[in-house]
Amino acid sequence: MQKFTGIRDVKMALSKGFVFSFLIVFISCHQGLNAKEGAVGVGRAPTEAVVICSLAILVSNFFLSLLLNVVFPYGG
């Protein structure tokens, strides 16, 4: 694995992980703090947070891949 993994791969993985963690934290906190309708709303908030986080990560992964390939170009 060390033969095929370069420092560029590690930098990209850490960058994406950092952005994804912020997305998950902020979306989950927002959904939790805006839960309404008592117990039903509290039960619905995590489900909505998971769905929104999944879509946000999917979309942001696409754009991060484009951006990080410019920032960390492949040098061979």
N, C-alpha and C positions, 0 to 999 in steps of 0.2 A: 504494500500500500504506500509506503514511503517513496517508492520509485515513481508512482503516478500522481502523487499529491504534492503540489508546490505551494509556496508561500502565498501565491495569488489566490489559490483555492481557500486557504485558511482565512485570508483577509476578507474575501467575499462572504464566506460562511458567517464569520463573526459580525460583519456589517449587517447582513440580512437578519441574523438572530437578534441583534440589538434593535433594529427597526420593528421586527415582528413582536418583540416583547413589549415595546411601547404601545403598539397598536392594540394588543390584547389587554393591557392594563387600562388604557384610557377608555376603550370601548366598553369593557366590563364594568368599570366604575361608573361610567355614564348611564349604562342600562340599570345598574343596581340603585343608583341614587334617584333615578326617575321612575322607579317602580311605583305603580298606583293600584288601586282597587284591592287593597288588603292582601290576603294570602294568595289569591289568584294571580295578582300582579307580581308578587314575589316569586311565585312558581314559574311565571312566564318570562321574567327578566333573564334568567340564565340561558334559557333556550334561545331567546332572541340574541343574546350576547354571543353565543356560540355560532349562530348562523351568520351574524354580521362580521364576526372576527374571521370566520372561514373565508367569506367573500373578500374581505379587506386584505387578507394575506394573499389570496390568489391573485388579486389585481395588483397589489403592491409588489409581489414577486416578479411579475412581468416587467414592470417599470424599473424596479431595482436591478434586474438582470441587464436591461438595456443601459442604465446609467453606470453600473459598476463595470461593465465591459469597456466603457470609455475611460473610466477612472483607473482601472487596473487592466491595461491592455495585455493581451497574450503575447509574450515575447519569444516563445518557442522553447 
